[in-house]
Amino acid sequence: MIVLLRSVLSPASLATVGERLAVADWRDGRVTAGPQSARVKANQQVAQGCPHGNELGQMIVGELERNPMFLSAALPRHVFPVLFNRYAPGMAFGPHIDNAIRPIPGTPHRIRTDLSATLFLGNPDEYDGGELVIQDGDAAHRIKLPAGDMVLYPANTLHHVTEVTRGVRLAAFFWVQSLVRDGAARDILHNMDNAIRELSAVTPDHPALLNLTGCYHNLVRRWAEG
Ligand code: NI
């Protein structure tokens, strides 16, 4: 399931991101690509050791940890340190599937990428092209969101970023290893949590809500890995 998360970053945080990225250490984006995707990847990324990028990444993860929709949709076990990319005119990222396993730089750990996330840092009117296209069977979802909005999508999907033809597309991206590995199970839990949230807003004292919430937690207990 593709999930859109609105206003993940506040305008104040977005301003901080803009200031820091302007002075960050930008490199060729192929540094984090596997050999296959390196052939179709043409963009720039902030170097993984860049203090501006690291600080911004920690700020973004901090905001996500307080975002109930992110927690509900991702059920995160591990969040990969946030990366930043930039597409200037002529840059694109052709069709690929993200690597299944990612070593976390500077640590002996690696995560399984269950979900991919793109957080848009510029508004759609600032650039032409630069759509994230996620293939879903024969259908394609074309995604281009306002600054501060994020898309969370299954990491096992074929996707690409169309060529930017005007302006600059700035985004943050990262992967999540979920407590619930199975995407279908995760979708059920997210739908159920949304339904409970809607019901709670309308009829907070209904006794069945207690039961339903209990079922949600018992399903998480059944499906979550340690
Ligand atoms: Ni990708």
Residues whose N, C-alpha, C, O or C-beta is under 5 A from the ligand:
A	BS01	NI	D98
